[in-house]
């Protein structure tokens, strides 16, 4: 059975669950596994990358390429 078929079968079975405790356990397990996956894929930047970002930030600041806090909040509110 391929992955897509397995997922569809799982979803069908999951939708038939009537026990809230089982759903809670699945939610916790999914959250935990997603967190593990993110941690596993996370790669910290090198010092060279860090210094390049600092240099770029300083250039942006000197060239007035900044967004103030109020503008950023308005922009984010417009995302929804």
N, CA, C and O atoms as CSV, one atom per row, in Angstrom:
chain,resi,resn,atom,element,x,y,z
A,1,UNK,N,N,0.856,-1.173,0.000
A,1,UNK,CA,C,0.000,0.000,0.000
A,1,UNK,C,C,0.903,1.238,0.000
A,1,UNK,O,O,1.823,1.330,0.813
A,2,UNK,N,N,0.649,2.183,-0.899
A,2,UNK,CA,C,1.476,3.386,-0.971
A,2,UNK,C,C,1.094,4.370,0.145
A,2,UNK,O,O,0.072,4.203,0.811
A,3,UNK,N,N,1.912,5.371,0.331
A,3,UNK,CA,C,1.725,6.318,1.426
A,3,UNK,C,C,0.397,7.052,1.327
A,3,UNK,O,O,-0.295,7.221,2.331
A,4,UNK,N,N,0.040,7.483,0.139
A,4,UNK,CA,C,-1.217,8.233,-0.028
A,4,UNK,C,C,-2.418,7.373,0.373
A,4,UNK,O,O,-3.329,7.860,1.043
A,5,UNK,N,N,-2.427,6.131,-0.019
A,5,UNK,CA,C,-3.522,5.221,0.340
A,5,UNK,C,C,-3.550,4.995,1.844
A,5,UNK,O,O,-4.620,4.975,2.452
A,6,UNK,N,N,-2.378,4.826,2.443
A,6,UNK,CA,C,-2.304,4.639,3.897
A,6,UNK,C,C,-2.862,5.851,4.634
A,6,UNK,O,O,-3.597,5.702,5.610
A,7,UNK,N,N,-2.513,7.062,4.166
A,7,UNK,CA,C,-3.009,8.273,4.811
A,7,UNK,C,C,-4.522,8.378,4.696
A,7,UNK,O,O,-5.197,8.723,5.667
A,8,UNK,N,N,-5.057,8.086,3.525
A,8,UNK,CA,C,-6.507,8.138,3.332
A,8,UNK,C,C,-7.220,7.124,4.221
A,8,UNK,O,O,-8.263,7.428,4.799
A,9,UNK,N,N,-6.666,5.937,4.329
A,9,UNK,CA,C,-7.245,4.902,5.187
A,9,UNK,C,C,-7.222,5.365,6.642
A,9,UNK,O,O,-8.199,5.199,7.372
A,10,UNK,N,N,-6.106,5.943,7.051
A,10,UNK,CA,C,-5.979,6.443,8.417
A,10,UNK,C,C,-7.004,7.537,8.701
A,10,UNK,O,O,-7.662,7.526,9.742
A,11,UNK,N,N,-7.134,8.473,7.778
A,11,UNK,CA,C,-8.081,9.585,7.969
A,11,UNK,C,C,-9.509,9.056,8.084
A,11,UNK,O,O,-10.273,9.515,8.933
A,12,UNK,N,N,-9.872,8.099,7.238
A,12,UNK,CA,C,-11.221,7.516,7.323
A,12,UNK,C,C,-11.453,6.880,8.690
A,12,UNK,O,O,-12.507,7.068,9.296
A,13,UNK,N,N,-10.481,6.140,9.166
A,13,UNK,CA,C,-10.613,5.508,10.476
A,13,UNK,C,C,-10.652,6.556,11.586
A,13,UNK,O,O,-11.424,6.433,12.537
A,14,UNK,N,N,-9.827,7.571,11.461
A,14,UNK,CA,C,-9.781,8.635,12.464
A,14,UNK,C,C,-11.127,9.358,12.558
A,14,UNK,O,O,-11.595,9.670,13.653
A,15,UNK,N,N,-11.737,9.618,11.415
A,15,UNK,CA,C,-13.026,10.316,11.408
A,15,UNK,C,C,-14.135,9.519,12.094
A,15,UNK,O,O,-15.138,10.101,12.508
A,16,UNK,N,N,-13.980,8.229,12.220
A,16,UNK,CA,C,-14.972,7.387,12.877
A,16,UNK,C,C,-14.757,7.261,14.385
A,16,UNK,O,O,-15.576,6.654,15.076
A,17,UNK,N,N,-13.672,7.825,14.899
A,17,UNK,CA,C,-13.390,7.740,16.339
A,17,UNK,C,C,-14.393,8.613,17.091
A,17,UNK,O,O,-14.595,9.778,16.747
A,18,UNK,N,N,-15.009,8.049,18.102
A,18,UNK,CA,C,-15.999,8.767,18.913
A,18,UNK,C,C,-15.477,9.084,20.323
A,18,UNK,O,O,-16.147,9.774,21.092
A,19,UNK,N,N,-14.294,8.583,20.657
A,19,UNK,CA,C,-13.731,8.750,21.991
A,19,UNK,C,C,-12.821,9.981,22.004
A,19,UNK,O,O,-11.800,10.008,21.315
A,20,UNK,N,N,-13.192,11.002,22.789
A,20,UNK,CA,C,-12.433,12.247,22.827
A,20,UNK,C,C,-11.022,12.044,23.372
A,20,UNK,O,O,-10.096,12.736,22.950
A,21,UNK,N,N,-10.846,11.108,24.300
A,21,UNK,CA,C,-9.516,10.835,24.852
A,21,UNK,C,C,-8.562,10.323,23.778
A,21,UNK,O,O,-7.384,10.680,23.769
A,22,UNK,N,N,-9.064,9.499,22.886
A,22,UNK,CA,C,-8.221,8.976,21.800
A,22,UNK,C,C,-7.823,10.113,20.862
A,22,UNK,O,O,-6.676,10.191,20.422
A,23,UNK,N,N,-8.776,10.993,20.559
A,23,UNK,CA,C,-8.466,12.144,19.697
A,23,UNK,C,C,-7.421,13.026,20.373
A,23,UNK,O,O,-6.493,13.495,19.715
A,24,UNK,N,N,-7.559,13.258,21.675
A,24,UNK,CA,C,-6.572,14.054,22.417
A,24,UNK,C,C,-5.181,13.436,22.310
A,24,UNK,O,O,-4.197,14.143,22.093
A,25,UNK,N,N,-5.105,12.134,22.460
A,25,UNK,CA,C,-3.813,11.445,22.384
A,25,UNK,C,C,-3.201,11.577,20.996
A,25,UNK,O,O,-1.994,11.781,20.867
A,26,UNK,N,N,-4.030,11.460,19.951
A,26,UNK,CA,C,-3.521,11.635,18.588
A,26,UNK,C,C,-3.028,13.065,18.375
A,26,UNK,O,O,-1.993,13.274,17.742
A,27,UNK,N,N,-3.759,14.046,18.895
A,27,UNK,CA,C,-3.333,15.444,18.752
A,27,UNK,C,C,-1.975,15.675,19.423
A,27,UNK,O,O,-1.094,16.322,18.856
A,28,UNK,N,N,-1.821,15.145,20.619
A,28,UNK,CA,C,-0.547,15.305,21.343
A,28,UNK,C,C,0.597,14.613,20.605
A,28,UNK,O,O,1.700,15.149,20.501
A,29,UNK,N,N,0.318,13.429,20.101
A,29,UNK,CA,C,1.345,12.684,19.385
A,29,UNK,C,C,1.763,13.429,18.109
A,29,UNK,O,O,2.950,13.522,17.797
A,30,UNK,N,N,0.775,13.956,17.378
A,30,UNK,CA,C,1.074,14.689,16.148
A,30,UNK,C,C,1.905,15.933,16.447
A,30,UNK,O,O,2.881,16.215,15.751
A,31,UNK,N,N,1.518,16.669,17.476
A,31,UNK,CA,C,2.260,17.872,17.851
A,31,UNK,C,C,3.702,17.529,18.232
A,31,UNK,O,O,4.642,18.212,17.827
A,32,UNK,N,N,3.858,16.464,19.014
A,32,UNK,CA,C,5.194,16.041,19.449
A,32,UNK,C,C,6.055,15.618,18.259
A,32,UNK,O,O,7.224,15.995,18.179
A,33,UNK,N,N,5.496,14.847,17.347
A,33,UNK,CA,C,6.252,14.381,16.181
A,33,UNK,C,C,6.607,15.524,15.237
A,33,UNK,O,O,7.695,15.530,14.661
A,34,UNK,N,N,5.706,16.492,15.070
A,34,UNK,CA,C,6.011,17.654,14.230
A,34,UNK,C,C,7.148,18.449,14.840
A,34,UNK,O,O,8.032,18.925,14.128
A,35,UNK,N,N,7.128,18.596,16.162
A,35,UNK,CA,C,8.183,19.315,16.864
A,35,UNK,C,C,9.517,18.608,16.692
A,35,UNK,O,O,10.532,19.255,16.434
A,36,UNK,N,N,9.524,17.283,16.831
A,36,UNK,CA,C,10.763,16.511,16.630
A,36,UNK,C,C,11.301,16.691,15.221
A,36,UNK,O,O,12.507,16.832,15.022
A,37,UNK,N,N,10.406,16.686,14.251
A,37,UNK,CA,C,10.817,16.822,12.855
A,37,UNK,C,C,11.457,18.181,12.607
A,37,UNK,O,O,12.466,18.279,11.908
A,38,UNK,N,N,10.874,19.219,13.174
A,38,UNK,CA,C,11.421,20.570,13.017
A,38,UNK,C,C,12.799,20.656,13.665
A,38,UNK,O,O,13.735,21.204,13.082
A,39,UNK,N,N,12.916,20.109,14.875
A,39,UNK,CA,C,14.204,20.128,15.571
A,39,UNK,C,C,15.271,19.369,14.795
A,39,UNK,O,O,16.421,19.802,14.726
A,40,UNK,N,N,14.893,18.242,14.215
A,40,UNK,CA,C,15.838,17.420,13.467
A,40,UNK,C,C,16.338,18.147,12.220
A,40,UNK,O,O,17.506,18.022,11.854
A,41,UNK,N,N,15.452,18.909,11.567
A,41,UNK,CA,C,15.806,19.603,10.331
A,41,UNK,C,C,16.477,20.951,10.573
A,41,UNK,O,O,17.017,21.549,9.643
A,42,UNK,N,N,16.448,21.434,11.816
A,42,UNK,CA,C,17.003,22.740,12.132
A,42,UNK,C,C,18.521,22.719,12.038
A,42,UNK,O,O,19.181,21.851,12.610
A,43,UNK,N,N,19.059,23.680,11.314
A,43,UNK,CA,C,20.508,23.820,11.183
A,43,UNK,C,C,20.893,25.252,11.581
A,43,UNK,O,O,20.470,26.202,10.923
A,44,UNK,N,N,21.679,25.421,12.633
A,44,UNK,CA,C,22.076,26.778,13.016
A,44,UNK,C,C,22.971,27.398,11.945
A,44,UNK,O,O,23.693,26.703,11.230
A,45,UNK,N,N,22.900,28.719,11.857
A,45,UNK,CA,C,23.733,29.398,10.862
A,45,UNK,C,C,25.183,29.419,11.311
A,45,UNK,O,O,25.482,29.343,12.503
A,46,UNK,N,N,26.064,29.522,10.353
A,46,UNK,CA,C,27.486,29.615,10.658
A,46,UNK,C,C,27.809,31.036,11.114
A,46,UNK,O,O,27.004,31.949,10.927
A,47,UNK,N,N,28.975,31.221,11.706
A,47,UNK,CA,C,29.395,32.568,12.107
A,47,UNK,C,C,29.497,33.484,10.901
A,47,UNK,O,O,29.164,34.667,10.982
A,48,UNK,N,N,29.958,32.939,9.784
A,48,UNK,CA,C,30.068,33.734,8.562
A,48,UNK,C,C,28.683,34.240,8.120
A,48,UNK,O,O,28.523,35.411,7.777
A,49,UNK,N,N,27.690,33.343,8.135
A,49,UNK,CA,C,26.331,33.754,7.776
A,49,UNK,C,C,25.803,34.799,8.762
A,49,UNK,O,O,25.152,35.764,8.360
A,50,UNK,N,N,26.080,34.607,10.032
A,50,UNK,CA,C,25.652,35.536,11.070
A,50,UNK,C,C,26.234,36.929,10.827
A,50,UNK,O,O,25.511,37.925,10.868
A,51,UNK,N,N,27.544,36.994,10.575
A,51,UNK,CA,C,28.186,38.283,10.328
A,51,UNK,C,C,27.677,38.936,9.044
A,51,UNK,O,O,27.538,40.158,8.984
A,52,UNK,N,N,27.401,38.134,8.023
A,52,UNK,CA,C,26.838,38.679,6.779
A,52,UNK,C,C,25.465,39.297,7.033
A,52,UNK,O,O,25.138,40.342,6.470
A,53,UNK,N,N,24.672,38.659,7.869
A,53,UNK,CA,C,23.348,39.207,8.191
A,53,UNK,C,C,23.474,40.516,8.962
A,53,UNK,O,O,22.712,41.455,8.737
A,54,UNK,N,N,24.438,40.568,9.871
A,54,UNK,CA,C,24.667,41.811,10.609
A,54,UNK,C,C,25.079,42.918,9.648
A,54,UNK,O,O,24.554,44.030,9.711
A,55,UNK,N,N,26.014,42.614,8.763
A,55,UNK,CA,C,26.467,43.608,7.789
A,55,UNK,C,C,25.310,44.097,6.919
A,55,UNK,O,O,25.178,45.295,6.672
A,56,UNK,N,N,24.466,43.162,6.451
A,56,UNK,CA,C,23.329,43.536,5.615
A,56,UNK,C,C,22.337,44.389,6.402
A,56,UNK,O,O,21.767,45.337,5.864
A,57,UNK,N,N,22.135,44.059,7.650
A,57,UNK,CA,C,21.225,44.836,8.500
A,57,UNK,C,C,21.737,46.254,8.702
A,57,UNK,O,O,20.961,47.210,8.692
A,58,UNK,N,N,23.042,46.386,8.886
A,58,UNK,CA,C,23.629,47.722,9.040
A,58,UNK,C,C,23.476,48.534,7.759
A,58,UNK,O,O,23.161,49.723,7.807
A,59,UNK,N,N,23.699,47.887,6.607
A,59,UNK,CA,C,23.500,48.574,5.319
A,59,UNK,C,C,22.051,49.017,5.157
A,59,UNK,O,O,21.780,50.147,4.751
A,60,UNK,N,N,21.126,48.122,5.476
A,60,UNK,CA,C,19.709,48.459,5.376
A,60,UNK,C,C,19.364,49.635,6.281
A,60,UNK,O,O,18.615,50.530,5.889
A,61,UNK,N,N,19.909,49.629,7.488
A,61,UNK,CA,C,19.647,50.721,8.422
A,61,UNK,C,C,20.204,52.040,7.898
A,61,UNK,O,O,19.531,53.069,7.956
A,62,UNK,N,N,21.432,52.009,7.387
A,62,UNK,CA,C,22.059,53.223,6.850
A,62,UNK,C,C,21.338,53.746,5.613
A,62,UNK,O,O,21.394,54.943,5.331
A,63,UNK,N,N,20.665,52.873,4.871
A,63,UNK,CA,C,19.950,53.266,3.654
A,63,UNK,C,C,18.445,53.433,3.893
A,63,UNK,O,O,17.660,53.458,2.945
A,64,UNK,N,N,18.055,53.545,5.152
A,64,UNK,CA,C,16.647,53.722,5.538
A,64,UNK,C,C,15.726,52.651,4.966
A,64,UNK,O,O,14.588,52.942,4.600
A,65,UNK,N,N,16.206,51.430,4.887
A,65,UNK,CA,C,15.393,50.300,4.425
A,65,UNK,C,C,14.859,49.540,5.634
A,65,UNK,O,O,15.101,48.345,5.799
A,66,UNK,N,N,14.125,50.269,6.476
A,66,UNK,CA,C,13.599,49.674,7.692
A,66,UNK,C,C,12.082,49.807,7.712
A,66,UNK,O,O,11.517,50.679,7.051
A,67,UNK,N,N,11.437,48.949,8.466
A,67,UNK,CA,C,10.001,49.039,8.696
A,67,UNK,C,C,9.812,49.246,10.188
A,67,UNK,O,O,10.280,48.448,11.000
A,68,UNK,N,N,9.114,50.340,10.549
A,68,UNK,CA,C,8.928,50.561,11.982
A,68,UNK,C,C,7.866,49.611,12.521
A,68,UNK,O,O,7.123,48.984,11.765
A,69,UNK,N,N,7.815,49.521,13.823
A,69,UNK,CA,C,6.960,48.563,14.503
A,69,UNK,C,C,5.483,48.721,14.121
A,69,UNK,O,O,4.808,47.729,13.850
A,70,UNK,N,N,4.982,49.952,14.098
A,70,UNK,CA,C,3.569,50.185,13.768
A,70,UNK,C,C,3.242,49.742,12.345
A,70,UNK,O,O,2.196,49.139,12.107
A,71,UNK,N,N,4.135,50.039,11.398
A,71,UNK,CA,C,3.916,49.620,10.007
A,71,UNK,C,C,3.924,48.097,9.890
A,71,UNK,O,O,3.117,47.518,9.164
A,72,UNK,N,N,4.834,47.459,10.605
A,72,UNK,CA,C,4.918,45.997,10.568
A,72,UNK,C,C,3.646,45.369,11.118
A,72,UNK,O,O,3.128,44.418,10.532
A,73,UNK,N,N,3.138,45.878,12.222
A,73,UNK,CA,C,1.907,45.348,12.799
A,73,UNK,C,C,0.747,45.502,11.823
A,73,UNK,O,O,-0.043,44.573,11.656
A,74,UNK,N,N,0.631,46.654,11.180
A,74,UNK,CA,C,-0.434,46.845,10.197
A,74,UNK,C,C,-0.306,45.870,9.040
A,74,UNK,O,O,-1.300,45.313,8.576
A,75,UNK,N,N,0.924,45.665,8.573
A,75,UNK,CA,C,1.161,44.720,7.473
A,75,UNK,C,C,0.751,43.303,7.872
A,75,UNK,O,O,0.101,42.597,7.101
A,76,UNK,N,N,1.135,42.894,9.077
A,76,UNK,CA,C,0.805,41.559,9.549
A,76,UNK,C,C,-0.692,41.391,9.698
A,76,UNK,O,O,-1.229,40.338,9.354
A,77,UNK,N,N,-1.380,42.405,10.203
A,77,UNK,CA,C,-2.833,42.332,10.349
A,77,UNK,C,C,-3.519,42.173,8.999
A,77,UNK,O,O,-4.600,41.590,8.917
A,78,UNK,N,N,-2.902,42.684,7.945
A,78,UNK,CA,C,-3.468,42.564,6.597
A,78,UNK,C,C,-3.280,41.200,5.981
A,78,UNK,O,O,-3.870,40.912,4.939
A,79,UNK,N,N,-2.469,40.346,6.598
A,79,UNK,CA,C,-2.222,39.003,6.062
A,79,UNK,C,C,-3.448,38.111,6.168
A,79,UNK,O,O,-3.633,37.218,5.341
A,80,UNK,N,N,-4.283,38.336,7.165
A,80,UNK,CA,C,-5.420,37.442,7.418
A,80,UNK,C,C,-6.561,37.710,6.555
A,80,UNK,O,O,-7.585,37.035,6.658
